[in-house]
Amino acid sequence: MGWEVSKVSTPADLTRFLRVPHQIYRNDPYYIYPLEFERRKFLDPARNPFFDHAEVDHFILTDAHGQTAGRISAVLDHTSNNFHDERVGCFGLFECINDYDAASSLLNTVQNWCQVRKLKVMRGPMNLSSNHECGLLVEGFDSPPVLGITYNPAYYVSLLEQWGLAKAKDLLNLGLLPICTPDYMVRAEEKLLKRGRFTIRSLRADQFDKELEIIWDVYNDAWSKNWGFVPMTREEFWFSASEMKAILIPELCFIAEVNGEPAGFSLSLPDFNQTLKKIKGRLLPFGFRHLLFGRKKADAIRTLTLGVKNKFRRLGIDVVLYRRTYQWGVDNKINLCDQSWLLEDNLAIVEPIKRLGGQQYKLHRIYERRILES
């Protein structure tokens, strides 16, 4: 069968691009349809500050009969390449029918796009960077994803690997069932706070912008040495925060300070995917009602970020952040406290969660392939 790949260039093309998942996942009970208006905003260069430092093109795959069969995005993030001193192009938002030739057509398109720009490595999936949804699900297809975590058919693994993509890094989802806070955590928190080296407080919702300044300051320091980290501009950070504000629970965001200086923070969100699953990406006729009450009804949370500035590590701040989050889950009878995503080799984070009883229940993978030798 002949395949045709075309670049998204009109609003109608973008609508078609956004609706590819409706074909791929129409019989999948675990896929969570995103809100289309939110995806439009995210992919709009006039509204998303990510595009200020990135080149992005989207492509649609059609078969010989003109039927949509897949999609893919090509991304060149100049901030990431400058920060890591590398020449990497990324692919993302990949969706495809179960056909190797179809997938190959999409991946070849991105490879050619990258080679024109003299990029040496092709990496992904990134939707659109490591600061957004990323990774291909390779284990854990028996449950829906939590908020902000990707999901895909199992056959995508063979499509990408047959094309020549190989593992670059694995990302873990660890799940906790908060039943009773262990005594050792309670004793550790008491001991650490008695030393008076730092303080912990919840986010002040009535000073949201001021709090964002603090969190942004910590973020670009605490994660700076992690694999794949990309610093976020102030505009990007505010854009992402605005997307979360409506479902944010202030008591689930903790800020640590040392002598008044921001030192660390953790952020957990209710699993809003439980609400999105009910409305299947549609706001009408009853979607707005579900959105309004969804935050309060979620019985799972996801810890998106938990980090401490490099100079304040070893003070035990992370222990208290874990303890406060876990205790909130116990008090609110949460059925799942998802910790994700976690770098597979970040043992300083992974091991303490496993000691708490965390079990790996999903695994995502970032792939890469060298595409230019010189």
Secondary structure, 3 states (H helix, E strand, C coil): CCCEEEECCCHHHHHHHHCHHHHHCCCCCCCCCCCHHHHHHHCCCCCCHHHHCEEEEEEEEECCCCCEEEEEEEEEEHHHHHHHCCCEEEEEEEEECCCHHHHHHHHHHHHHHHHHCCCCEEEECEECCCCCEECEEEECCCCCCCCCCCCCCCHHHHHHHHHCCEEEEEEEEEEECCCCCCHHHHHHHHHHHHCCCCEEEECCHHHHHHHHHHHHHHHHHHCCCCCCCCCCCHHHHHHHHHHHHHHCCHHHEEEEEECCEEEEEEEEEECCHHHHHHHCCCCCCCHHHHHHHHHHHCCEEEEEEEEECHHHCCCCHHHHHHHHHHHHHHHCCCCEEEEEEEECCCHHHHHHHHHCCCEEEEEEEEEEEECCCC
